[in-house]
């Protein structure tokens, strides 16, 4: 099974490793820093060897990377892996901004239910099952979120079950949450953010989160 070094050090941008397996245009690496779509967080962008990664997907506990069919790589080949750091860092910041907003909403509105989420490099969104507009709550949520950002609190992360690859993040005094994404070291790295409400259908509410430096 591929060693997932993006959990050990999500700030790492380059890695020398080897091809573990090849299946047509897909390859598996012995170790990787290249995150694949999971939990709503989009995949990284980058290269394996000299080839762009066209798709990164989870397959059980494994990660498969689709390259151009003419890649010519074979098991045992040494390759350099590089990720687009600017994109990764924006995903990390937006991911954790969304995590904070979600926790604030769940504490503020007992009974509300999260029904979806997506973290892209330009914005994040969280979808809720709720019958009333969330617009009146946005100023309060934004103020409380920015208070957490301004406190620049340490973000802890680790395994709750390493064999099953179950991970968590924790802000002491706020929450401990199951999550296998790539996490920041401190809340202050998020920076200023904005919240916007959208109605996506009857009984559904969406909060969109964007970084001010977008």
Backbone as a ProteinNet text record, in pm:
[ID]
protein_1_A
[PRIMARY]
XXXXXXXXXXXXXXXXXXXXXXXXXXXXXXXXXXXXXXXXXXXXXXXXXXXXXXXXXXXXXXXXXXXXXXXXXXXXXXXXXXXXXXXXXXXXXXXXXXXXXXXXXXXXXXXXXXXXXXXXXXXXXXXXXXXXXXXXXXXXXXXXXXXXXXXXXXXXXXXXXXXXXXXXXXXXXXXXXXXXXXXXXXXXXXXXXXXXXXXXXXXXXXXXXXXXXX
[TERTIARY]
84.8	0	88.4	48.9	124.5	134.9	254.7	272.8	223.4	129.4	66	134.9	238.4	320.6	254.2	143	71.9	11.2	-2.7	-47.7	68.2	184.8	302	344.3	341.8	384.5	307.8	190.9	111.6	174.7	287.5	356.7	467.5	487.3	591.2	542.6	628.4	586.9	656.4	765.4	838.9	878.3	885.9	919.2	984.8	1090.5	1149.6	1102.3	1041	986.3	999.1	929.3	932.6	790.8	776.2	649.5	630.9	517.1	488.8	413.6	326.3	246	198.4	172.7	121.8	4.3	-104	-219.9	-267.4	-214.7	-248.7	-197.9	-288.2	-246.5	-244	-274.2	-272.8	-147.6	-95.6	20.4	-8.9	60.1	57.6	200.3	215.4	346.8	377.6	508.3	547.1	513.4	530.9	492.8	446.7	368.2	310.8	286.6	293	251.3	129.6	78.9	-24.8	-160.9	-239.5	-370.1	-472.6	-559.2	-667.3	-800.4	-893.4	-1026.2	-1083.5	-1119.7	-1177.7	-1240.4	-1357.4	-1422.7	-1460.9	-1475.5	-1510.6	-1392	-1271.1	-1152.2	-1098.5	-1083.3	-1036.7	-893.9	-858.9	-723.8	-623.4	-499.5	-389.9	-371.3	-298.7	-250.2	-98.4	-40.6	103.7	150.1	270	331.7	392.8	399.5	474.4	572.6	701.8	800.7	784.1	778.3	756.2	611.8	523.1	385.6	287.5	195.3	87.9	-3.7	-48.7	-147.3	-285.2	-351.4	-481.3	-594.5	-572.9	-672.7	-603.6	-644.8	-599.6	-725	-731.4	-853.2	-819.7	-903.8	-889.4	-947.8	-883.2	-930	-908.6	-1009.3	-990.9	-888.9	-785.2	-678.4	-567.6	-583.7	-481.9	-517.5	-418.2	-441.6	-384.7	-464.6	-422.7	-416.2	-310.2	-287.7	-292.1	-379.2	-390.6	-301.3	-213.6	-122.8	-159.4	-85.9	-109.3	-78.5	-154.6	-133.9	6.4	77.7	211.9	321.7	287.9	387.3	508.7	490.5	604.1	668.4	608.2	665.5	641.7	732.8	724.2	749.6	699.6	726.1	875.4	910	1049.5	1115.6	1054.2	1113	1115.7	1227.4	1237.5	1168.8	1090.4	1019.2	1021.6	1015.3	998.3	851.7	796.3	658.2	660.7	584.1	576.3	430.9	390	253.2	254.9	142.6	121.6	95	198	186.9	84.2	78.3	-18.1	-158.8	-191	-323.3	-342.8	-244.3	-256	-281.3	-207.5	-219.9	-356.1	-409.2	-543.4	-646.9	-629.1	-721.4	-716.1	-596.8	-583.1	-650.9	-630.5	-689.4	-842.4	-893.4	-1038.6	-1100.5	-1030.3	-1078.6	-1098.1	-997.6	-1011.3	-1108.1	-1117.1	-1220.1	-1357.8	-1380.4	-1509.1	-1531.9	-1427.4	-1441.1	-1485.3	-1426.2	-1461.2	-1605.3	-1642.3	-1779.4	-1879.3	-1848.5	-1938.7	-1958.4	-1851.4	-1863.4	-1945.8	-1925.3	-2001.5	-2150.2	-2182.7	-2322.8	-2386.8	-2316.5	-2374	-2397.7	-2308.3	-2328.2	-2440.9	-2452.7	-2551.8	-2693.1	-2705.9	-2837.3	-2849	-2874.8	-2894.8	-3006.6	-2982.5	-3082.3	-3054.1	-2968.8	-2933.4	-2847.8	-2856.2	-2785.5	-2702.3	-2577.4	-2491.3	-2524.6	-2543.2	-2578.5	-2478.4	-2377.1	-2277.2	-2172.6	-2059.1	-1951.6	-1858.5	-1793.2	-1693.5	-1589.5	-1463	-1353	-1274.7	-1282.4	-1205.3	-1102	-1019.6	-913.4	-965.2	-1085.6	-1139.8	-1238.9	-1310.9	-1405	-1444.4	-1503.7	-1557.5	-1707.2	-1777.4	-1920.7	-1960.3	-2061.6	-2122.3	-2272.6	-2335.5	-2479.6	-2547	-2661.1	-2734.3	-2879.7	-2939.2	-3083.8	-3140.9	-3210.9	-3264.1	-3371.9	-3479.5	-3596	-3596.9	-3500.9	-3499.8	-3372	-3379.2	-3257	-3151.2	-3027	-2917	-2858	-2907.9	-2852.8	-2840.6	-2944.5	-2931.6	-2816.6	-2771.5	-2664.4	-2524.4	-2514.8	-2382.9	-2291.3	-2338.7	-2248.1	-2192.4	-2278.2	-2232.9	-2131.4	-2161.3	-2070.5	-1935.3	-1939.6	-1814.9	-1732.4	-1798.7	-1726.3	-1662	-1735.4	-1680.8	-1569.2	-1587	-1481.9	-1354.7	-1368.7	-1250.3	-1185.3	-1264.5	-1206.1	-1115.8	-1158.8	-1077.1	-951.8	-966.2	-849.7	-751.4	-802.8	-716.8	-644	-704.4	-640.9	-517.9	-505.9	-389.5	-359.6	-463.4	-453.6	-388.1	-313.6	-254.2	-364.2	-347.9	-438.8	-367.7	-423.6	-367.9	-430.8	-354.5	-410.5	-331.8	-398.2	-331.7	-427.7	-384	-466.1	-549.3	-676.3	-757.6	-753.5	-727.8	-712.3	-618.6	-490.1	-391.5	-413.1	-446.8	-465.2	-578.7	-682.7	-797.3	-782.7	-670.4	-643.6	-752.3	-797.3	-893.9	-817	-844.4	-771.8	-867.3	-809.7	-890.1	-811.9	-884.5	-821.9	-883.1	-808.6	-858.4	-808	-899.4	-864.9	-906.2	-809.9	-844.1	-946.4	-1051.6	-1155.1	-1265.9	-1245.9	-1349.6	-1410.2	-1329	-1383.2	-1270.6	-1305.4	-1221.7	-1308.5	-1263	-1348.7	-1278.5	-1346.5	-1288.5	-1269.7	-1151.2	-1124.7	-989.7	-987	-863.8	-801.4	-834.2	-778.9	-639.5	-589.6	-461.5	-489.7	-424.8	-460.2	-346.5	-387	-293.3	-234.2	-125.2	-66.5	-136.9	-183.3	-241.8	-360	-458.5	-578.1	-547	-442.6	-410.1	-372.8	-334.3	-296.2	-414.7	-536.2	-654.5	-664.2	-641.3	-654.8	-800.6	-823.9	-959.3	-1045.1	-1173.2	-1263.7	-1400.1	-1478.5	-1615.3	-1711.1	-1834.4	-1939	-2055.7	-2112.8	-2229	-2329.8	-2458.1	-2563	-2626	-2654.2	-2729.2	-2837.4	-2954	-3060.6	-3051	-3040.3	-3022.9	-3144.9	-3255.8	-3379.1	-3454.5	-3577.2	-3662.5	-3597.8	-3585.1	-3529.4	-3379.1	-3312.4	-3167.6	-3103.1	-2998	-2923.6	-2775.7	-2710.9	-2567.8	-2493.4	-2379.8	-2288.1	-2162.8	-2128.1	-2006.3	-1900.5	-1778.9	-1668.7	-1558.2	-1510.8	-1404.3	-1297.6	-1175.9	-1066.5	-1062.4	-1033.9	-1033.8	-921.6	-812.1	-701.8	-717.4	-839.7	-862.9	-834.2
-120.3	0	125.4	221.3	345.1	417.6	463.3	546.9	687.5	738.3	866.6	975.7	1032.1	1129.7	1266.7	1287.4	1415.6	1428.2	1317.3	1324.2	1355.5	1299.3	1326.3	1472.3	1525.6	1663.9	1721.8	1783.4	1838.6	1959.9	2007.8	2122.9	2078.3	1951.5	1900.3	1907.4	1953.8	1976.9	1886.4	1820.4	1733.5	1604.2	1496.9	1366.5	1280.7	1212.1	1109.4	973.4	896.6	766.7	671.7	558.1	461.2	417	370.7	315.8	178.6	157.9	29	-64.9	-9.7	-92.7	-7.2	-71.7	-5.4	-85.5	-16.6	-79.7	11.7	-10.4	76.2	217.2	314.5	453.6	492.9	397.9	426.2	368.9	446.4	399.5	411.3	329	335.1	362	447.1	484.5	412.7	394.1	338.5	434	562.3	665.4	787.4	873.8	985.8	1107.2	1223.3	1348.6	1405.1	1332.1	1378.9	1333	1427	1395.7	1367.2	1268.9	1235.3	1278.3	1315.5	1360.9	1272	1334.8	1261.6	1359.3	1322.8	1406.6	1543.7	1556.2	1683.9	1767.8	1736	1812.5	1763.4	1854.7	1817.8	1764.3	1689.4	1635.8	1748.1	1718.6	1807.5	1808.4	1907.8	1910.5	1898.1	1834.9	1821	1715.4	1664.9	1571.9	1451.9	1342.7	1223.5	1197.8	1198.6	1198.6	1326.2	1314.6	1433.5	1440.3	1363.9	1352.8	1421.7	1498.6	1557.6	1448.2	1463.9	1371.6	1417.7	1332.5	1366.8	1338.9	1242.2	1208.4	1136	1167.9	1094.9	1043	911.7	856.3	752.3	747.7	647	514.9	406.4	271.3	190.3	192	136.9	221.6	158.8	233.2	272.8	236.9	268.1	396.3	457.7	573.7	541.8	565	540.9	673.6	690.4	814.1	784.6	856.5	837.3	937.5	883.6	963.9	945.8	1009.3	986.5	841.2	778	635.9	602.8	700.7	675.7	698.5	692.7	729.6	635.9	508.3	416.5	379.3	414.3	382	235.2	179.7	39.6	28.2	-79.2	-98.6	-94.2	-23.1	-8.3	116.8	183	305.9	415.5	487.1	602.6	721.9	794.4	911.6	1022.4	1145.3	1261.7	1302.9	1328.5	1375.2	1520.8	1604.8	1747.1	1790.2	1865.1	1917	2068	2119.8	2263.9	2316.8	2377.7	2419.4	2530.4	2625	2734.3	2677.9	2580.2	2518.1	2439.9	2358.4	2279.2	2369.4	2477.9	2562.9	2631.5	2671.6	2729.6	2624.9	2501.5	2395.2	2372	2372.5	2353.6	2466.7	2589.3	2703.6	2701.1	2675	2672.1	2551	2440.8	2322	2351.1	2410.4	2431.8	2544.6	2644	2746.7	2682	2589.6	2520.1	2434.5	2369	2287.9	2374.7	2492.1	2581.6	2629.3	2672.5	2719.8	2608.7	2488.3	2375.3	2353.6	2354.5	2333.9	2444.5	2568.6	2680.4	2666.8	2627.5	2610.2	2497.9	2385.9	2271.3	2303.6	2384.3	2424.4	2526.2	2613.5	2721.7	2672.6	2571.1	2523.4	2372.9	2330.4	2187.9	2133.1	2021.1	1961.8	1985.1	2084.3	2104.8	1987.4	1955.6	1838.8	1876.9	1840.9	1859.1	1752	1794.3	1698	1699.1	1783.2	1785.1	1890.6	1875.4	1973.8	1956.8	2066.1	2059.9	2168.2	2128.8	2222.2	2233.1	2348	2375.8	2482.7	2516.6	2614.2	2757.4	2781.3	2917	2943.2	2839.5	2856	2719.2	2721.4	2600.3	2619.3	2508.6	2517	2404.8	2434.1	2334.1	2340.7	2226.6	2218.8	2159.3	2219.5	2177.1	2147.3	2053.3	2035.3	2125.2	2231.2	2330.7	2410.7	2439.9	2501.5	2653.4	2715.1	2860.6	2918.1	3039.5	3101.1	3118.8	3089.5	3106.8	3247.1	3331	3465.7	3544.5	3547.2	3627.3	3583.8	3459.6	3409.5	3440.5	3479.9	3493.7	3592.7	3712.1	3803.6	3742.7	3674.7	3611.2	3500.1	3417.9	3309	3362.4	3467.4	3525.4	3583.7	3652	3712	3604.8	3499.3	3393.2	3317.7	3294.7	3227.3	3310.3	3441.7	3526.9	3538.1	3522.8	3518.9	3397.8	3282.9	3161	3177.1	3239.5	3264.7	3356.9	3466.9	3565.6	3507.5	3409.1	3347.2	3266.1	3231.8	3159	3035.1	2956.7	2838	2721.7	2641.6	2520.9	2423.7	2361.9	2258.6	2124.2	2036.6	1902.9	1808.5	1711.4	1608.9	1480.4	1368.5	1239.9	1127.2	1005.2	886.9	855.3	828.3	767.4	615.4	566.2	423.5	412.3	389.6	392.6	279.2	160	46	70.8	138.8	169.5	304.4	372.4	504.3	605.3	600.1	699.5	810.9	933.4	1049.6	1147.4	1244.9	1348.5	1479	1588.3	1715.6	1761.6	1845.9	1895.6	2035.8	2123.2	2252	2242.8	2239.6	2225.1	2330.8	2283.1	2372.1	2399.1	2359.3	2380.5	2248.9	2160.4	2035.4	1938.5	1811.1	1703.9	1633	1630.5	1590.4	1486	1375.3	1280	1346.4	1335	1396.6	1348.6	1305.8	1256.4	1350.7	1479.8	1576.8	1622.8	1722.1	1784.3	1909.6	1921.5	2025	2123.8	2246	2350.8	2322.7	2394.6	2384.3	2475.3	2593.6	2692.9	2759.2	2802.1	2864.2	2996.8	3067.5	3197.8	3191.8	3073.9	3061.1	3077.7	3062	3074.9	3215.4	3316.5	3454	3497.7	3617.3	3672.5	3594.7	3581.4	3506.8	3574.2	3535.2	3585.9	3468.1	3491.4	3390	3441.6	3352.9	3388.4	3274.9	3309.9	3209.3	3192	3067.5	3038.2	2935.9	2953.4	2854.5	2763.7	2634.5	2541.1	2453.1	2488.2	2411.8	2410.2	2365.3	2364.5	2281.8	2342.8	2273.5	2255.7	2327.9	2316.9	2454.7	2464.9	2589.4	2562.5	2657.7	2644.7	2766.3	2742.2	2850.1	2835.1	2941.2	2943.8	3025.2	2976.7	3037	3071.9	3195.4	3239.2	3311.3	3307	3378.9	3521.5	3617.4	3757.5	3784.6	3709.1	3733.5	3657.8	3613.2	3538.2	3625.7
0	0	0	-78.8	-91	43.2	78.3	196.4	162.5	239.7	211.3	292.3	233.1	303.3	312.8	239.4	253.7	392.5	464.5	603.7	696.8	668.8	752.1	742.4	620.6	598.1	479.9	504.2	394.3	327.7	380	320.4	223.5	210.9	121.5	-23	-113.5	-251.9	-352.7	-313.8	-405.6	-334.2	-412.7	-357.3	-464.7	-427.5	-513.6	-464.5	-554.6	-517.1	-635.4	-628.7	-738.4	-774.3	-898.1	-942.9	-878.8	-812.4	-748.5	-842	-926.5	-1016.7	-1133.1	-1244.9	-1364.7	-1418.7	-1452.3	-1514.2	-1625.9	-1746.3	-1858.6	-1835.9	-1838.5	-1818.5	-1671.5	-1579.3	-1436.2	-1370.8	-1275.1	-1198.6	-1050.5	-973.2	-827.5	-781.8	-681.2	-630.4	-499.5	-472	-343.2	-229.9	-252.5	-156.2	-235.3	-171	-246.2	-158.2	-220.5	-157.8	-231	-329.4	-422.5	-373.3	-318.8	-260.4	-369.4	-344.7	-437.7	-378.6	-467.1	-425.9	-316	-204.5	-93.1	4.1	57.4	156.2	104.1	-27	-87.8	-127.9	-78	-114.5	-247.6	-343.4	-476.4	-473.2	-577.8	-592.2	-614.1	-579.8	-616	-767.9	-815.2	-952.8	-948	-1051.6	-1052.9	-1150.3	-1128	-1222.5	-1150.8	-1224.8	-1185.4	-1298	-1264.9	-1372.4	-1452.3	-1581.6	-1665.3	-1715.3	-1654.2	-1703.4	-1608.7	-1665.7	-1587	-1534.6	-1411.7	-1356.1	-1404.3	-1482.9	-1539	-1441.5	-1354.2	-1252.5	-1139	-1016.3	-898.2	-829.3	-809.1	-749.7	-644.2	-541.6	-437.9	-485.6	-447.7	-477.6	-349.9	-261.4	-128.5	-53.6	0.6	67.2	-29.5	-156.8	-256.5	-329.9	-394.1	-479.7	-617.6	-720.4	-858	-932.5	-1011	-1084.9	-1234.5	-1304.4	-1449.3	-1521.2	-1606.1	-1686.9	-1833.7	-1923.1	-2066	-2097.8	-2188.1	-2217.1	-2266.7	-2317.5	-2371.8	-2267.6	-2138.4	-2036.6	-2035.4	-2063.8	-2072.7	-1940.7	-1829.3	-1698.7	-1663.9	-1583.8	-1544.3	-1394.4	-1331.5	-1188.8	-1159.7	-1053.3	-1014.3	-1066.5	-1165.4	-1219.5	-1112.6	-1107.7	-1018.4	-1083.1	-1004.8	-1055.7	-951.4	-998.6	-911.6	-915.8	-799.7	-789.8	-745.3	-813.7	-777.3	-779.4	-677.8	-675.2	-693.1	-741.6	-753.9	-612.5	-552.6	-413.4	-394.9	-485.1	-470.8	-461.9	-548.3	-544.8	-413.9	-375.7	-252.8	-132.2	-122.9	-5.1	-0.5	-115.6	-118.1	-78	-125.8	-86.2	64.5	121.8	265.5	342.9	299.9	369.9	360.4	239.9	221.8	290.9	287.8	357.4	505.8	567.2	710.9	742.8	656.3	675.1	674.4	581.4	574.5	698.4	747.6	868.6	987.4	999.5	1109.9	1096.5	976.9	954.8	983.7	939	964.4	1113.9	1190	1333.8	1398.8	1355.6	1411.8	1380.3	1258.4	1219.9	1301	1314.4	1386	1533.8	1592.3	1731.8	1745.6	1646.6	1653.3	1623.5	1538.3	1495.2	1518.1	1639.8	1665.5	1576	1515.2	1426.5	1280.1	1246.9	1107.3	1060.9	932.6	881.3	759.3	761.8	645.5	542.7	415.9	311	196	204.7	97.7	123.7	54.8	65.2	-53.8	-90.4	-197.5	-172.1	-182.5	-161.3	-291	-356.2	-476.7	-444	-541.2	-516	-515.9	-568.1	-570.8	-458.7	-414.5	-303.9	-250.5	-132.7	-70.8	-52	-43.8	-14.3	79.1	161.6	247.7	225.1	203.3	181.7	304.8	340.9	459.6	423.6	497.3	494.9	604.4	561.9	657.6	586.7	657.9	595.3	599.8	667.8	679	620.6	565.1	511.2	619.1	584.4	677.6	672	583.9	565	695	782.3	905	995.8	982.9	1068.6	1014.6	888.5	827.4	899.7	939.1	1010.7	1139	1214.7	1338.6	1309.1	1208.2	1173.6	1126.5	1044.3	993.7	1107.9	1200.4	1313.4	1399.9	1428.4	1512.9	1441.5	1310.5	1233.9	1232.4	1211.3	1207.2	1345.2	1451.6	1585.2	1602.5	1548.6	1555	1470.5	1352.9	1266.6	1339	1395.2	1460.1	1580.9	1648.1	1764.7	1725.3	1597.6	1545	1629.4	1651.8	1736.6	1662.8	1734.9	1677.7	1636.6	1519	1470.5	1483.4	1562.9	1579.2	1478.3	1430.2	1343.2	1360.1	1335.7	1351.8	1321.4	1352.8	1330.3	1454	1432.1	1536.7	1523.5	1402	1373.8	1254.1	1281	1171.2	1073.1	1120.6	1030.7	932.1	977.3	890.9	821.1	844.8	787.4	823.3	946.9	994.2	1064.6	1022.5	1071.6	1140	1209.5	1273.7	1273.4	1292	1327.3	1458.3	1529.4	1657.7	1683.7	1723.1	1781.7	1927.9	2018.6	2160	2203.8	2268.8	2317.2	2217.8	2089.3	1988.1	1944.3	1888.2	1835.3	1802.6	1799.1	1743.7	1641	1515.3	1403.8	1317	1281.1	1186.8	1050.1	992.6	862.6	810.8	684.5	623.8	524.6	532.4	438.9	478	405.6	438	519.9	635.5	731.9	756.3	783.7	821	958.7	989.1	1122.4	1222.2	1174.7	1264.8	1195.3	1275.8	1217.9	1150.6	1195.5	1137.2	991.6	941.8	801.4	707.2	758.2	672.5	614.6	696.4	652.2	648.7	595.9	590.9	491.7	525	438.6	433.8	335.7	321.1	312.5	358.8	354	271.6	192.2	109.7	117.8	127.3	132.4	-5.3	-40.9	-162.4	-129.8	-192.5	-182.8	-304.7	-281.3	-392.7	-413.6	-350	-363.9	-233.1	-237.8	-118.8	-8.3	108	221.9	217.6	125.6	115	122.4	199	214	188.7	125.2	96.4	149.3	212.8	249.6	164.7	93.3	13.9	88.2	84.9	158.4	59.7	63.9	-25.7	55.9	7.5	68.8	14	99.5	57.2	-43.1	-36.6	-128.9	-259.7	-292.6	-416.5	-538
[MASK]
++++++++++++++++++++++++++++++++++++++++++++++++++++++++++++++++++++++++++++++++++++++++++++++++++++++++++++++++++++++++++++++++++++++++++++++++++++++++++++++++++++++++++++++++++++++++++++++++++++++++++++++++++++++

